Amino acid sequence: MKKGILWGLALIVLVAGLRFVIRRHGAAADLRGTSARKQLLAPDFSLPDLSGQDLHLSSYRGKVVLLDFWATWCDPCRDEIPHFVELQNNYGSQGLQIIGVSMDDGPEPVREFYQRFKMNYPVVIGNAKTGELYGGVLGLPIAFLIGRDGGISAKHIGATNVSVFEKEIVNLLRSGAGSSSPGS
Amino acid sequence: MNLPCKFRHMLFVFIFGTAALAVASLAYAYQASFIPASRLINPDELVRILQSAKSEKPLMIQVGSHVLYTQAHIPGSEYIGPASSESGVLSLRKRMESLPRNKFIVLYCGCCPWNHCPNVKPAADALRAMGFTNVKVLHIADNFGSDWVEKGYSVAKGD
C-alpha cells in the first residue's frame, strides 16, 4: 500500500512539475516585454476607486509608486497580486505605494476579488483613456515603477518575477528619486 | 474481493494517477495552448487575407475586454465580450446563431500571453459546439499591442 501511495505522490509531483514548466515558459516569454527605462513623468489621472472616491495619482508624489494595470480574469495578473500585497506590507512604511488599475469592464468582479485576495492597496477602475495615457495598455499585466519625483523608472510588460520588482523598489526607496537603476 | 497485493498497488496508482491527470486537465481545459494548430491563423496570414481582393473576408470577433478593444482593435472586427465569462459566451452564441455554419470566422483576444488567454478557447469551443466549421483563432503570442499594433498592422479605436 505504501508503494502505491508513493507512486501516487510521484504522479502528483509530475503533474505539478509540468504545470510549473508551462507557467515558467509563459513567464519567460513575458519577460521579453521588459523594456528599458526612460525617465518620463508619469501621466496624472483621476479615477474612481472601489468605493467611488476619486484617486489622483499626483497625490502620491513623494512616494515610490508601483502602478499595476491588471484584470481579475487575467491569470498572470492574479498570480502577481499576493506578491504585491506582500511588497506593500514590507515596504509601505518606507514609502512604497502600490496602486492597481483594473482594466475589467466594471467594478463588480474587482470588489469581490479585492476582498478574496485581501488586497491592501487602492484599486481604481481604469478605462481606455488611461491606457492610452500610458502608451496603450494592450495586454496585461503591465506595471510601471514611479519614483518619488514622479518619473517613470521602469515598465514591465507581462508577468514579472517579484524579485525584479523588489530590487527596483528598494533602489528607488533608497535613491529618493526616480533615477535609480531599475535592474531590468 | 481478494486481489493480489501487487495488483491492488497498480490499481491504486492507476486510479490516483488518472484522477490527478483529470484535475490537471480541467485546470488547463480553457487554455488557448490546447487549440489545435490547424485551427489557428497567424497575424501576417490574416493581414494577407484582409488585403487580398480575392480572398473571402472573415467575420472577426474580439472576445476580450472592452477596455482593450476601445484602445485598439482590428478594423471591421466586432466586440462581443470576454468569453471566459458566461455572459460573453451567451453574447457570442446570440450573435452567431443566425449565421451559416460554414461562415469564415476569426476569433481573437490578445489580452495576455497566448498560454494565459482565458477567452479564445471557450469562444472557439462554443462555436464548434454550434456546428461552425470554418473558425480560426488568431494566434497572438504575447499581446495585441506587441503582436499587432507594434507590427504596424491596421488598427481602429473606439466602440
Interface residues (C-beta under 8 A of the other chain):
Chain A: M1 K3 G4 I5 W7 G8 L11 I12 V15 L18 R19 I22 H25 G26 A29 D30 R32 G33 A71 W73 C74 D75 P76 C77 M103 D104 D105 G126 N127 A128 G131 E132 G136 V137 L138 G139 L140 I157 G158 A159
Chain B: R8 H9 M10 F12 V13 F16 G17 A20 L21 V23 A24 A27 Y28 S33 S65 H66 V67 L68 T70 Q71 A72 G81 P82 S84 S85 G110 C111 C112 P113 N115 H116 P118 N119 A141 D142 N143 F144 G145 S146 V149 K157
